[in-house]
């Protein structure tokens, strides 16, 4: 009798705890997204690893993406019919490299990892300021939709 009631308690509480964790993670992601918006709207100079990074409004010509690989769904994400957007804060460096700073919005079942794997493969022309290439901060999004 005791063992059966304990099992019911664990089965009942399990999903509630998982939902609570999901809500906390989602709130943290929303907070990071809001912080990113404030960062972009701000006027203070931005530096990443000692290098000056410019906002889109601060450059003469914004960086232009010329190739963006689309990550594939994982089998588990396809089976679970997971969809949504992975959002990352990234820097399009003046050297032609992309550096992901952090993930603002994640998706489960390996989709965030797939987006992180494909992000450095993006090709772009760097932003220009007074005719010189400069690094620019961006919001990078990968959409995953089940068709």
C-alpha positions as CSV (number, residue, x, y, z in Angstrom):
1,X,0.0,0.0,0.0
2,X,2.8,2.5,0.9
3,X,4.8,1.7,-2.2
4,X,1.7,2.2,-4.4
5,X,0.9,5.7,-2.9
6,X,4.5,6.7,-3.2
7,X,4.5,5.8,-6.9
8,X,1.4,7.9,-7.4
9,X,3.0,10.8,-5.7
10,X,6.1,10.6,-7.9
11,X,4.0,10.3,-11.1
12,X,1.8,13.2,-10.1
13,X,4.6,15.5,-9.0
14,X,7.0,14.7,-11.9
15,X,5.3,16.7,-14.6
16,X,4.6,19.6,-12.3
17,X,8.2,19.9,-11.4
18,X,9.2,19.7,-15.1
19,X,6.7,22.4,-16.0
20,X,8.1,24.6,-13.2
21,X,11.6,24.2,-14.6
22,X,10.4,25.1,-18.1
23,X,8.8,28.2,-16.8
24,X,12.0,29.3,-15.0
25,X,14.1,28.7,-18.1
26,X,11.6,30.5,-20.3
27,X,11.6,33.5,-17.9
28,X,15.4,33.6,-18.0
29,X,15.4,33.5,-21.8
30,X,12.8,36.3,-21.9
31,X,15.0,38.3,-19.5
32,X,18.1,37.8,-21.7
33,X,16.1,38.8,-24.8
34,X,15.0,42.0,-23.1
35,X,18.5,42.7,-22.0
36,X,19.7,42.3,-25.6
37,X,17.1,44.8,-26.8
38,X,18.3,47.3,-24.2
39,X,21.9,46.6,-25.2
40,X,21.1,47.4,-28.9
41,X,19.1,50.5,-28.0
42,X,21.8,51.8,-25.7
43,X,24.5,54.4,-26.5
44,X,27.5,53.0,-24.5
45,X,30.3,51.5,-26.7
46,X,30.3,47.7,-26.9
47,X,33.4,45.5,-26.5
48,X,33.7,41.8,-27.0
49,X,37.0,40.3,-26.1
50,X,38.6,43.7,-26.2
51,X,37.4,44.5,-29.7
52,X,34.9,47.3,-30.4
53,X,31.6,46.0,-31.7
54,X,29.1,48.3,-33.3
55,X,25.3,48.3,-33.3
56,X,23.5,48.3,-36.7
57,X,22.5,52.0,-36.2
58,X,26.2,53.0,-35.7
59,X,27.6,51.7,-39.0
60,X,27.7,53.3,-42.5
61,X,26.7,50.0,-44.1
62,X,25.3,47.1,-42.1
63,X,26.7,43.6,-42.5
64,X,25.1,41.6,-45.3
65,X,24.5,37.8,-44.9
66,X,25.3,36.1,-48.2
67,X,24.9,32.5,-47.1
68,X,23.0,31.0,-44.1
69,X,22.9,27.2,-43.9
70,X,19.6,25.8,-42.6
71,X,20.1,23.2,-39.9
72,X,18.2,19.9,-40.2
73,X,15.7,18.7,-37.7
74,X,16.8,16.0,-35.3
75,X,14.8,12.7,-35.4
76,X,13.5,13.3,-31.9
77,X,12.4,16.8,-32.6
78,X,10.5,15.6,-35.8
79,X,8.8,12.8,-33.8
80,X,7.8,15.3,-31.1
81,X,6.7,17.8,-33.7
82,X,8.8,20.5,-32.0
83,X,8.8,23.9,-33.7
84,X,9.9,27.4,-32.8
85,X,12.8,29.8,-33.1
86,X,16.3,29.6,-31.7
87,X,17.7,33.1,-31.0
88,X,21.3,33.9,-30.4
89,X,23.3,37.0,-29.8
90,X,26.2,37.0,-32.2
91,X,29.0,39.2,-33.6
92,X,29.7,39.4,-37.3
93,X,33.4,40.1,-37.0
94,X,35.3,42.4,-39.3
95,X,37.5,39.4,-40.2
96,X,34.6,37.5,-41.7
97,X,34.1,35.2,-38.8
98,X,30.9,34.8,-36.8
99,X,31.1,34.5,-33.0
100,X,28.0,33.3,-31.0
101,X,28.0,35.1,-27.7
102,X,25.0,33.3,-26.1
103,X,21.7,31.7,-26.7
104,X,18.7,33.9,-25.9
105,X,16.0,31.4,-26.8
106,X,16.5,27.7,-27.0
107,X,14.6,24.7,-28.3
108,X,14.7,21.1,-27.0
109,X,15.7,17.8,-28.6
110,X,19.0,19.0,-30.1
111,X,17.6,21.8,-32.2
112,X,19.6,24.5,-30.3
113,X,22.7,22.4,-30.8
114,X,22.0,22.1,-34.5
115,X,21.6,25.9,-34.8
116,X,24.9,26.4,-32.9
117,X,26.7,24.0,-35.2
118,X,25.5,25.8,-38.4
119,X,25.9,29.4,-37.2
120,X,29.7,29.6,-37.7
121,X,29.1,28.5,-41.3
122,X,27.3,31.7,-42.2
123,X,29.0,33.8,-44.9
124,X,28.7,37.6,-44.9
125,X,30.3,40.8,-45.9
126,X,31.3,42.8,-42.8
127,X,29.7,46.1,-41.8
128,X,31.5,49.2,-42.8
129,X,32.2,52.4,-40.9
130,X,33.9,55.2,-42.8
131,X,34.8,52.6,-45.5
132,X,36.6,50.3,-43.1
133,X,35.3,46.8,-42.0
134,X,34.0,46.7,-38.4
135,X,32.4,44.1,-36.2
136,X,28.6,44.3,-35.7
137,X,26.4,42.7,-33.1
138,X,23.2,41.0,-34.3
139,X,20.3,38.9,-33.2
140,X,20.6,35.6,-35.1
141,X,17.5,33.5,-35.5
142,X,16.9,30.0,-36.8
143,X,13.3,28.9,-37.4
144,X,12.3,25.3,-37.1
145,X,8.9,24.5,-38.6
146,X,7.4,21.1,-39.1
147,X,5.7,20.9,-42.6
